[in-house]
Amino acid sequence: MPDWAYWTSALPYNSYKPPVPSTADMDVMMEKSPIRYLDQVKCPVLILVGGSDLQVPPTSQGVYYYRFLKSRGVKCDIKVYPDDGHPLSGVSCRADSIMQTHRWFQRHLFWEVQVEEKK
């Protein structure tokens, strides 16, 4: 998705005549890519992906991100919604993702705050 890569990198983009990324453009994109900083992630991460996502293949990026974090001992979890895409838009999927997110914050944010307060 070149338009997204240019937009998130704050680089000029003309949809009528998409540019071929230059080496300088690629350097800027890499500098702003979350993958570049993956080894610095320390906080718990919840990954929610659609199994039918055609924009960001879940069996590659989401799973690789999860496996890398897990291998480094970062608390993380992944939930794949097999029948949903990008974005997660099915009613049952959205309801479940809200519950998953709520439980994640309960487990990792609120619990750690309560433990700190008891010290």
N, C-alpha and C positions, 0 to 999 in steps of 0.2 A: 504494500500500500504506500506508494511513493508520496502521495499527497499528505498522508498522515505523518510520515517520517519528516517531510519538509516542514510541515506546520508545527509539530512538537519541537523541532529543532530551531524554530524561528528563522528559517531560511526562506527566501522568496521562491514562490512556486506559481507557475502559470498553467492552469489546467487545460488550456487550449493548445499549449505547446510544452508538454512536460519535459523538463530538462533531464539529461543524462547526468547522474551525480558525478561531480568532480571529486578528486582526492580530498580537496579542502572540505567539500560538503560531507563526504563520508567521515572525515575526522570530527567534524562538528556533531554529526549524528551519533557517532560512537561515544563522544564525550558526554552526551546527554542521555545515553541509553542506560536503563536500569541494569542491564546485564554487566556493564562495566564495573558496577559497584556491588555486585552480588556477594563478593567475599567479605564485604563490610557489614552485611545484615546481621544483627544480633537480636532484634526484637522478634517475638512470635509472629508468624505469618499464616494467614488463611487464604488459600487459593481456591476460587470458585470458577469453574470453566464449563462451557457447553461442549458436549461431546460431538456435536454436529457443527461446530464453529468453522466456517469457511475462511474467516479473516485471520484468525490466530489459531492454528492447529493445536488442539489441546494435548494431543498425544506427543507433541514435540515440546513446544515452549513451556506450557504449564507443568508438565510432568518433569521436564529437565530442571526447571527452576526448583520444584519441590525436592527432587532427588539431590540436587546440589546442596540445598539448605540442610536437608536431613543428614547428609554425609558430613556436614560441618557441625552437627549437634544443635542446630537452631530448631526451636520448637516450631513445628509447622504441620499443617494438614492440608489435604487437597480433597475437594469434592467435585466429581465430574457428573454433570447432568447429561446423560447420553442422548436425549431427544431434543436438547435445546441448543441454540447457536450463540451468536454474538449480536446483541447482548442477550443475557439471560432474560427471556421475556414470557415464557409460559407461566400461567397462573400458579400451578403447583410448584414449579421451579422457583419462582420469585418468593412464594411463601416459605418454602424450605430454606432458601438462601438467607432470608431475613432471620429465620430461627437459628440457622447455623452461625450467622454473624453475631447474633445476640448471645448465644452460648459461648462463642469464642471470646467475646469481651468479658463475659461473666467469669470465665475460666482464667483468662490471662491478664486482663486489666484490673478488674475489680478485686480479684483475689489478691493480686500483688499489692494493691493499695491497702487492703485490709491488713495484710501481714505487716506492712511497713508501719501502719498506725499502731499495731499492738506492741511493737518493739520499744 
